[in-house]
């Protein structure tokens, strides 16, 4: 009886996943350009967040002014201490902390990408390649 070797499902999925990417391999400059575009877009989103947090500050201050002092449950807009005397940040401190964290990220010095040289080594044994067919 003759056995027919069929490729396993994993191998077929792997070939499908590759989908010709070897022929469409990206160059290092393409990858670097895409990364720079992503970083620029991320910076724009982070700046939008900073502007949104700045826009929230007057709204938080207005809400704090009209909060009744006689409510059973008080919303803590500013820092406060619990019954044990432990300090807690209020909403304004948390918003300021978020804004400062985003600004720290925006002002961080980024490391300049380095260009890398291609590997020049030959790792195939060409002496025995005639035996394999």
MODELLER restraints for C-alpha pairs under 7 A, 6 or more apart:
rsr = mdl.restraints
at = mdl.atoms
rsr.add(forms.Gaussian(group=physical.xy_distance, feature=features.Distance(at['CA:43:A'], at['CA:106:A']), mean=6.65, stdev=0.5))
rsr.add(forms.Gaussian(group=physical.xy_distance, feature=features.Distance(at['CA:46:A'], at['CA:102:A']), mean=6.58, stdev=0.5))
rsr.add(forms.Gaussian(group=physical.xy_distance, feature=features.Distance(at['CA:50:A'], at['CA:99:A']), mean=5.83, stdev=0.5))
rsr.add(forms.Gaussian(group=physical.xy_distance, feature=features.Distance(at['CA:53:A'], at['CA:95:A']), mean=6.71, stdev=0.5))
rsr.add(forms.Gaussian(group=physical.xy_distance, feature=features.Distance(at['CA:53:A'], at['CA:99:A']), mean=6.71, stdev=0.5))
rsr.add(forms.Gaussian(group=physical.xy_distance, feature=features.Distance(at['CA:64:A'], at['CA:77:A']), mean=6.32, stdev=0.5))
rsr.add(forms.Gaussian(group=physical.xy_distance, feature=features.Distance(at['CA:76:A'], at['CA:90:A']), mean=5.21, stdev=0.5))
rsr.add(forms.Gaussian(group=physical.xy_distance, feature=features.Distance(at['CA:76:A'], at['CA:91:A']), mean=6.51, stdev=0.5))
rsr.add(forms.Gaussian(group=physical.xy_distance, feature=features.Distance(at['CA:77:A'], at['CA:90:A']), mean=4.87, stdev=0.5))
rsr.add(forms.Gaussian(group=physical.xy_distance, feature=features.Distance(at['CA:77:A'], at['CA:91:A']), mean=4.68, stdev=0.5))
rsr.add(forms.Gaussian(group=physical.xy_distance, feature=features.Distance(at['CA:77:A'], at['CA:92:A']), mean=5.81, stdev=0.5))
rsr.add(forms.Gaussian(group=physical.xy_distance, feature=features.Distance(at['CA:78:A'], at['CA:89:A']), mean=6.62, stdev=0.5))
rsr.add(forms.Gaussian(group=physical.xy_distance, feature=features.Distance(at['CA:78:A'], at['CA:90:A']), mean=4.05, stdev=0.5))
rsr.add(forms.Gaussian(group=physical.xy_distance, feature=features.Distance(at['CA:78:A'], at['CA:91:A']), mean=5.96, stdev=0.5))
rsr.add(forms.Gaussian(group=physical.xy_distance, feature=features.Distance(at['CA:78:A'], at['CA:92:A']), mean=5.66, stdev=0.5))
rsr.add(forms.Gaussian(group=physical.xy_distance, feature=features.Distance(at['CA:78:A'], at['CA:93:A']), mean=6.58, stdev=0.5))
rsr.add(forms.Gaussian(group=physical.xy_distance, feature=features.Distance(at['CA:79:A'], at['CA:88:A']), mean=5.63, stdev=0.5))
rsr.add(forms.Gaussian(group=physical.xy_distance, feature=features.Distance(at['CA:79:A'], at['CA:89:A']), mean=4.40, stdev=0.5))
rsr.add(forms.Gaussian(group=physical.xy_distance, feature=features.Distance(at['CA:79:A'], at['CA:90:A']), mean=4.33, stdev=0.5))
rsr.add(forms.Gaussian(group=physical.xy_distance, feature=features.Distance(at['CA:79:A'], at['CA:93:A']), mean=6.95, stdev=0.5))
rsr.add(forms.Gaussian(group=physical.xy_distance, feature=features.Distance(at['CA:80:A'], at['CA:87:A']), mean=5.70, stdev=0.5))
rsr.add(forms.Gaussian(group=physical.xy_distance, feature=features.Distance(at['CA:80:A'], at['CA:88:A']), mean=5.37, stdev=0.5))
rsr.add(forms.Gaussian(group=physical.xy_distance, feature=features.Distance(at['CA:80:A'], at['CA:89:A']), mean=6.57, stdev=0.5))
rsr.add(forms.Gaussian(group=physical.xy_distance, feature=features.Distance(at['CA:80:A'], at['CA:90:A']), mean=6.72, stdev=0.5))
rsr.add(forms.Gaussian(group=physical.xy_distance, feature=features.Distance(at['CA:81:A'], at['CA:87:A']), mean=4.27, stdev=0.5))
rsr.add(forms.Gaussian(group=physical.xy_distance, feature=features.Distance(at['CA:81:A'], at['CA:88:A']), mean=5.88, stdev=0.5))
